[in-house]
């Protein structure tokens, strides 16, 4: 198992968009993920119509968002999988995440403070790895993941909270050899968006609420995305 620690920091090609993190509107509510994707795409125009950009929608919720971004930028859309590692007693609390390509990020302080055993951690990793493989098979229908070597890998999700899932995705994508990695989300806490810049070449958070509680707070419709919706978004983005 590879455990990545975020240490790398680099400046991206569109530093002007860093201002979006500090000055995004506070109370924006998106009707749904597709509207959020269209709004997010307006912050990413510097990447439009470039042949080297690949949009990677994080399954499941990031794929409908990524569809709108890919259409606006005239870029291909691919699915990228990340699975949260939930604390045994409180599954919604993330103690880490795993991603396609073998990326693993662990919240070591949380694991230590809750005295989570190695056996419990290994069980969570095994369980979520099995689900990750199932989804890869369901979404890709036997297709290999697009070659990211030398390209701009743009990771898109419907939002970030702790950042664990996105960090796992960034580290996994880096291992595939892209020229740069961009993180783009409709919403996230200011501090987490800022911290993400230490591992990604560019970060765009369209909305950063003063009182961030959860990703769903800026959506009127934040239903659970199912496998059919993911497949439909992938099919209609091409």
N, C-alpha and C positions, 0 to 999 in steps of 0.2 A: 504493500500500500504506500502510495506517495502522498505526503502531506505537504502542501505548499504554504509558505509564509509570505505575505505581501511585503516586499521590500523595494521593488523596482518603482522608480518614478520617472516619468518622461513627459515632455510637453507635446501636445498634439498639434496638427496642422491648422486647426481653426480655434486658436486661443481666444478669439473674440467671443466665442460662444460660452466661455467660462462665465461671462457676465450673466448668462441665463440662470445659473445656479443661485446667484445672489439676488437677482432682480425679477425672478419669475412672479407672475400674479399669484396672490395668496389663496383666493377662494374659488378658483376655477373648478367647476364640476363638469365632467365629461358625461355625455349621455351613455356611452358604452365604450368598449375597447377600440372599436373602429374609429370613432370620433377622436379618441385619444391618440391613435396612430396618425391621423391626418394632422392634428395639431403638432405632434412631435416632429413630423416630417418638415414642418416649416422652419424648425431650428436646425435642420440638417441639409439645407439647400447646397452647401459647398460640396456635398458628396453626390449631387445629382448628375445623372447621365455619365458616370464614370464607369469604365469597363472593368475596373479592378475591385469594385465594391460588391460584397456579398452580405445580405441581411440574414442574420441568424435569429429566428424567433424562438425564445425559450418556451418549451412546452410546459403547461398547455397555454396559459393565459397570454404569453407573449406572442403567440403565432398570429392571432387576429390583429394585434397592434402592428406586428412586423409586416403583415400583408399590406396595410395601408402605407407604411414607410417604403416598402419595396416598390409598390406601384408608383408612388410619388417620385422616387429617386430613379426609376427605371432600372432597378437592380434585381438580381435573382433572389428568391426567398428560399431558405433552407430551414429545417427544424433542428434545434439543438436542445438536448435534454439535460435537465438538472433535477435532482431529487433531494429534498430536504431530509436531514437526519433529525427526527424529532426526539426530544427527551422522553424516555419511557413513561414517566408519570404524566407528562404534559406534552402530547404529540405535536401540538401547535407551536411549541417553543423549540427553536432550532438550535441544536448543538453542533451543527455543521451541515455540509452538503456534499454530494457527489455529482459528477457531470460526465457527459460523453467524452470518451478519450482517456478516462481514468483520473480526472482531476478530483481531489479531495481537499476540503477545507474544514478544519475542526476548530471549535471555540474552546480552546484548552482551559481558560479560566472558568468557564461555565461547567465544563465536565468535571473539573477538580472540585469546584464549590459544591456541586450536587452529588459528588462521590459516585459518579457513574462508572461502573466496572468495565474492564476491557471486554468481557464477555458480552455485556449489554451493547457496547459500541459495535463490536464485530457483528452481532445479530442484526442491528439496525442497518449496517452497511450491506450485509448480505441480502436483507429483505428489499432494500431500495435498489440495489444493483439488479436484482431479478426484475423488478418493475421497470427499471430503466431499459433493460434489454427488450422487454415485452413491447414497450412503447416504440422503441427504435424500429422493431420489426413491423409494427402496425402502421407507422407513419411513413416509412421510407419504401415499403413494399418491395424490398430487395435491392433498391438503389443504394449505391455507395454514397457516402457523404462527399460533397463537392471538395475539390482540392483547394485548400486555402493558402498554399505556399505563395508568398509574394503578393498577396491580396489584402484588401482592407476588410477585416472581419468586424461587422457591426452587430453587436449583441443587443437585442431588443427584448424587453419584458414589459408587463403591464404596470410595473412599479417595483421599487425596492423598499424593504423595511430594515432588516438588520444588515443586509448586503451579503450574507453567507452564500446564498445560491449564486449570485452574480460573481462573487469572487471565485467560486469553484469553476464557473463557466469561463472566466477570463484565463485562469491558469490552464485549463484544459485546452482552450483554443490556442494559447501561446505555444503549446507543444506541437501544434500542427503547422507551424512555420509561417504565419501571416506576416505581412510587412508591418501592419499596425492593428491594434484592437480598439474599437470604439464601443463605449457603453452608452446606450440611449434608452431612457425610460420617461414615461409621462409624469411620474410623481415619485418623490422620495424625500427623506429627511435631509436637511442641508448638510449636517455633519457627515452622514453616510455618503452622500454624493461627493462631498469634498474629499473624503477619505478614499473613495474609489479612484481618484486621480493618481494615487500613488502606484496603482498597478495597471491602469489603462492609459492609452495614448490620448484619448479624448473622452470626456464625459459630458453628456447633455441630460439634465433633469428639467423637464419643461415646467413643472410646478413643484415648489418646495414649501409646504404649509408651515406657518409658525408653530402650530400645535399639531404636529403629525401624530396620528394615532394608529392608522392602518392604511394600506394601499387603497382599500375600498372606499375610503371617506370622500374621495373626489369623483366617484362614479355613481351615476343614478342607477345604472344596470351593471352589477358586478356578479353575474351568475357564474357558476362553475362551468368552465369550458370542458366539453367532452371530446372524445376521440374523433367523432364525426365532424365536429366543428373545426378541429385542427386539420383534418384531411381536406375539408372543403376550402379552408383558407389557403392551404398549400396549392391546391389544384387551380384555384381562380386567380392566384397571383401570377401565374405563368402566361 
